[in-house]
Amino acid sequence: MVSRIRIAPLLCAAAGTAAGFYFLSSIVLPAAAVVLLVSLALLCFFRALSSLYSQERLFQITSACACALSVGLFLGICASRAGSTTVRFGIPENKITAVEGVLLEDPRGISGGRALAAISLRRCAGEGSLRVNSSGEIAVFFSRESAQRLREFGRGTVVFAEGKLRSGDTGWSFSAESLHVVKRASALERMRTAVRLDLISRFDGKNWGGLALALLVGIKDNLDTNLSAMYRNAGSSYILALSGMHLAILVVLIAFLLKKPLGLKMSAVTSALIICLYCFLVGPMPSLHRAALMYIIGVVTILGGLPKKPLSVLALSFLIQIVITPSAGNSISFVLSYLALAGILLIGQPLYSLAAGKVPGFILQPLGVSAGAFLATAGVTGFTFGIIAPIGIVVSLALIPLTTAFMITSIIWLALDMLSLSGFLNLPLSLLYQLMERIVSLAGGIPGVSANPAVILALSLVMSLLIAALEYRRRAVLVRLQPFS
């Protein structure tokens, strides 16, 4: 019971923060303050009851959860306001002929040899010598010629682009016709860009190189667009997005190399530092940062001081990430990442327990993980993309082991390539690539489910609650039978 009291307020705080961020963000801050005051008044009421009835654990739990929920609501509303990316140009939009800003990410290649990058606005220019200070974030599309130059520059570079401002469903964007580098990035960022360019050059020319770059460091410039579409149609596009699965493979390799010489605690700390460097190299990817943050929290639990239950670690990770980088909360990858892991813990594990002994474990475990993640994310996927692909649950049984083997072999290839000894691994990597390509090609041919997103959400909730109810019933039966065992 004690452990539950410690965990419940943390979960309530995370739930309140999510509700405040995604559903109550339109509330003005004074109204949010009123909500907080009312919640705190209820807290005082429950605290008074808990003092009068000190033996009643229910009042203590309720008061702690009420406090955590109210603080979470207020925190979520504030984070939503802080994460908003309102653009202020300073002059009428139709007068803008050029923009200046800092690259927030590494420019990525798109169709036609062009490049795309988000910039943080500093100034806008109009006709003549008009220059005004601006703020906010916009997407800039660079021409083929500019894209070639941008390969030498990365995140943190200040650029000045001339072209035309456009407005679309996703916000403001700028089509750049010319590019001028105003200021190079810092020395540390330039070193990071050089490492990324070296990796691209090493994998260049390999038919499997684009997939290796995407899986290892998230660079999709060289990834075959047809292959990317096949993964999406097969309901397996999450495999191409760096997340916990990819980080887990790296962590296992690091632990394998460091655990024996350094011991458990020192290898865990060293691994956490390596993971931080890896995240710096990859760049801002909310799903990867979620996984890295959970791993760091896990390391702290090894050292002592934090609850060790995965759901508590997930909740704490959400709170930390939404406070430090509130703008990441608006990313669909951020939402899907947290929902998927919550589904694995809340749906996948009960599903595994219900079917244990009836289905072989090596099939049941990945199937439970995939089904839990699918059910938890089906509603958001339906609202965002208008279609879901249940075939992805089955496809993952083959793709995840193959992807793991492909990533490990690619890492070994990269290490040997620095010694010019990697040639013998080209054939195995090519065969793995062709096999994965064939699987997603066949799975992508199976039509997805296109229905009203509200219906998809309702069905996924009903199925999730049914699984939870069956698991609750199973545990209740076990408790009743325990005295007779």
N, C-alpha and C positions, 0 to 999 in steps of 0.2 A: 504493500500500500504506500509506503514512504516513497518509493521510486516513482510511483504514479503522480504523487503530489508535486514532485520536482519537475516532471515532464509536462504535465497538463498546462501550466501557465505559459511555457515556451511555445507550445502548439497553438494556444489561444492567441498569443501575441502575433505569431506568424499569420494565422487566419484573419485576425483583425487588420493587420497591415495589408494583406492581399485584398481584403474587401475595401479598405480605404483607398488603396492605389487604383484598383480597376473599376470600382462601382460608385465610389463617393468622391471622385476627384473633382467633380463639378461644384461641390460644396465650397463656398467661400470660407476662408480661414476663421472669421468670427463665428460662423455657424459651427465649424469644426470644434472651436473652443467650447461652445455651448454643449456639444455632444460629449466632449471630454469631461466637462464639469458635471453633467448629469450622470455620466458613468461613474465618476469618482464619488458622487453622492450615494449611488447605489452601493459602491464599494464600502463606504463608511457604514451603511446600513448592515451589510453582511458582516463587516468587521465587528459591529456592535453585537450582532447575534452570536458570532463565534466567541466573543468574550463572555456572553451570558451562558452559552452552552458550550463550554470548553471541551466537553467530551465528544461533541458532534463533529466528526471529521468533515461532514458534508459542507458545513458552513465555512470551514477553513478553506476547503478546496474552491468553493464557489466564490469567496471573496478574492482569492488569489487569481482565479481565472477572469473575474470581472475586471480587476485592475489591469491584467495583461491585455485583455481584449480592448479596453478603452484606450490604453496607451498605444496599442497596435493600430487602431482606427485612426487616431490622430497622426501617428507616424506615417501611415500609408498616404493620408491626404497631403501631408507636407512633402513627402517624397515625390508624389505625383506632380505637385507644383514645381518642385526643384528639377524634375526630369523633363519638364516640357521644353520643347525646342522651338519656341516662337521666334520667327525670323523678323528682324527689323532692318530694313534697307536704308532708311534715312531719306530716300528720294522716291518719287513715283516709280513703280515697277517698269512702266513702259519707257522710262528715260534711261534705264540702266544699259550700259554698253560693255562694262567690264567689272570683274570682281577680283578681290584680293583676299586670301585667307590661308589658313594653315591646314595642311593635309592631316586628317584625323586617322587615316588608315593607309595602308599600302594600296596604290592604284591597282585595280584588277582588270584583266583583259575581258572584253566582251566581243560580240559579233562584229565583223567588219574590220578587225584589227584595232578597234578603238579601246579606250580605257575609261573606267569609272572610279570615282573616289568621292568621299564626303569631305567637305572642308568646313572649318569654323571661320565664318566671315569676319574680316577686320575692316575692310573698306569696300565701297562701291563707287564706280565712276560713271559719269554721264557724258553728254556731249560737251565738247570744249575741254576746259580744265576743271570741271566740276568733280570734287572728291569729297565723300562724306564717310563718317564712321558708321559701321554696320555691326550687327551681331546675329547669332543664330547659326544653324547648320543647314547646308544645302548640298545636293548631289551635283557633281560636275562631270559632264561627258566630254572627254578629250578626243581629238581627232587622231587618225592613224599616226601622223607625223609626231604629234605631241606624245602619244603613247610610247613611242620608241625612246624619246628623251626621258620620260618618267620612269623608265626601268632603272635608271641610275639614281633616282631619288625615292625616298620613302616617307613614312610617317614623320611629321614634324617639319617638313619643308614648307616654306612660305612661297606661294605661287600667285602670279597675276595673270588672269586669263581674259581675253577679249572675245566677245561673242554675243549670244542672245539669251535672255532669261525666259524660262517657260514655266507654266503652271499646269499641274496634272492632279490626278486623284491622290497621289502619294505626297503631294506638296510641291515646293519649288525645286526646279533644277536649272542648270545652266549649260548650254551647248557652247563649248569653247572652240573658237576657230584658230586662236594662237595662244601660245604659252610662254611665260617669262618666269624664270626662277628668281625670286626676290632675295631669298635667304635660305641657305642650306640648313638641313637639320643639325642637331647637336652631334658631337663626335660619337657618342654612344649609339644614337639612332643610325648614324652612317655605318657604324660597325655592324649593327644588326641587319641593315639592308644589304651589306656586302655578304654576310653569311647566307641570307636568303637567295641572293643572286648566284652564289657558288652552288647552292643546292639545286637551283633550277638548271644550271649548266651541266651539273653531273648527271641529272636524270634526262636531259634533253636527248632526243633521238631514240629513246626506248619506247616501244609500243605500250609498255606498262608504266612508263615514267610519270605520266600525268596523274594516274591513279595513286601512285606511291606518294607524290607530292601532296595530293589532296588529303590522303589518310595520315601522313606523318606531320605535316606543318600547315595544312589548310590552304595551300596554294592551288587554286583551281584554274589558273590561266591556261595550262596545257592539258586540262582534262577534256576528253572527247565529249562534245555537247550531246551527241547521240547516246553515249553511255550514261551521262547524267540524266537524260530524259528517261532511259530505260529503268534506272534505279527509282526514279520518281513514280513511274507507272507501276512498278512492282511493289510500291509501298515501302521501299527500303532506302529512301533518300537520307534518312537519319544516319545511315552508315557513313555517308560522305561528309557529314558535319561533325567536326571534332567535339567529343563529349566524353562522358565517363568511360565508355567502352575503350576508346583509344588511349585515354590516360591510364586505365587499368593495365593495359598491355605494357606501357612504358614503365609503370610502377613495378610490375612483376619482374621485368628485366633488371631494373635498378636494384630491387631487393635481392634478386638472385646473385648479383655481383657484389653487393655490399654487406649483406646480412652476416655472412660468416666472418669477414675480417673486422667489421665494426661493431657487431652485436645488434640486437633488435632496436634499442632506443636511438643509438647514434646513426644507424642506417636509415631509420625513419626520418630523423631530423635532416640528414644529408639529402634524402630523397625529396623532402619538402623544398629544400633550397634549389635542387635541380629542376623541380616542377615549376617553381617561380621563374627561373631563367627560361624555361621552355615556353611558359605563357608570354613572357616578354618577347621572345622570338616570334611566336605565332601572331601576336597582336590581339586586339579586342574581339573576343568571341564569347558571348555570354554563356553558352552551354559548356564550353571548356572551362571558363572561370568558375562556374558553379561546381564542376567536378573537382577542380584544383582546390577550391576553398573547402569543400567537404573533406578532401584528403588532408589538408592542413589541420582542420578541426579534429580529424581522426588521429593525427599525430599528437595533438595536444591531449586527447583522451588517453593515449598510451602513456604520456608523461604524467597524467593525472589532472583532475580539476574540472572535467566536463562530463556530462552524461554520455554513455556510450551507445545508446540505442540509435539505430539509423534514422528513425523518424525525427528524433530530437536534433540530430546532426543536420538533417535536411532543413528543418525549421530555422535553426540558428544560421545556417548558410544563407537562406533566403533573406533573413533580417539584415545580415551584414552586407550582402551584395546590393540590396535595394537601397540601403543607406549610403554606401560608398559610391555606387554608380546608379543613381535613380533612373537615368536615361535608358539603361539596359533593360529596365522593366517593360519598356514599350516594344521590345524586340520579340517577334514571334518565336525565335529560337529559345529565348529566355523562358517564355511561358511553357513551351512544349517540353523543355528540358526538365523543369521542376514538376510538371504534371506527369511526365513519363516515369520519373523516379518515384513519385508518390504513388502512382498506379502499381509499380512493381512491388512496393512495400505493402500497400493496403489491399491490392487485388491479386497480384501475382503470387505472393506467398500463401494466402488462403487457398487459392486455386491449386497450388502445388500440394498443400496438405490434404485437400479433398480427394485428389487423384493419386496420392502416394500409394504404391503397392499395386495399382491397377495399370499404370503406364510405366515403362522403363525410365529410370531416373535420368539417363543421359538425354532422353527426349523430353521428359516432363519439365525439367528445370528451365531450359531455354524457352520451351513453349509457354510456361507460366510467366516468365519475364516478358516475352513478346505480347502475350494476351493482356497482361496487366497494363503495360505501357500503351497498347492500342486502345483499350477501353477508356483509359484516363484522358487520352488526347483526341479521341474521335470527335467529340463535340467541337473543340477548337479547330481541328483540321477541317471539319465540314464547313464551319463558318468562314474559314480563311480561304480554302481552295475549292469548296463546293463539291468535293468528291473524296471518298476514302477507299483504300485498297486493302481489304481484309486478307488478301493473299500474302501480304507482307508478314503475317504471323507465321505462316508455314515456311515461307522463303528464308526467314531468318535462321531456321534450323540448319540450313546449309551455308548461308552467306556469312554468318558470324564466325564459325570455325575457319572457313576459308579466308576471311578477312584477317583474322588473327594470324594465321600462318603467313599470309602475304605481307603483313606489317612486320612481323619478326624477321622474315627473310629479307625484306627491304632494308631493315636496320642493319642486319649483318652485311648485306651487299654494300651499303654506304660505308660501313667501317672498313671493309676490305678494299673498297674503291680508293680510299685514301692511300692504300699501299699498292695500288694497281694489281690487286689479286682477285677482283670480283667477277671476272669473266665467266667462271663456271656456274654462277648463279643466275645468269641471264635466261637460260632455258627454263629452269623451274619457275621463275617469276613470270615468264611469258605464258607458260602453261596454266598457272594459277589465274592469271589475268583472263585468259581465254575461257576458262571454266566459269569464272564469276560472270563474265560477260554473257555467256550462253545461258546461265541460270536466270539472270535478270531479264534477258531477252524473252525467254519462254514465259516467265511470270508476268512480265509487262503486257503480254498479249491477252491476259485474262482481264475482262472489264472490271472496273471498280464500281463502287456503289454510289450513285448520284441520287440524293434525296434531300428533302428539306432539312437544313442543318438543325432545326429545332427537334425534328423527329430523331435524327442521329444522336443528338445529345440526350434526349429522353430515353431512347433504347439503351444507350451505354450506361446511363445512371441506373436503370432498372436491372440490367445484367450485373452491374457492380454490386448493387444492394443485395441481389439474390445470392451472389457468391459469398458476400459477407454474412448474410443470414444463415446460409448452410454451414459455414465455418463455425459460427457462434453455436449453432445447434450441435455440431460435432463435438466441440469442446465441452458443452454442457453435459452431453452424454458421457464423455470421458470422466468428468468430475464425479458424476453420480456412480459410475462403475468403479472408481478408484478404490473405495473401501473394500471391495470384493476381490481386488486383484492380489 
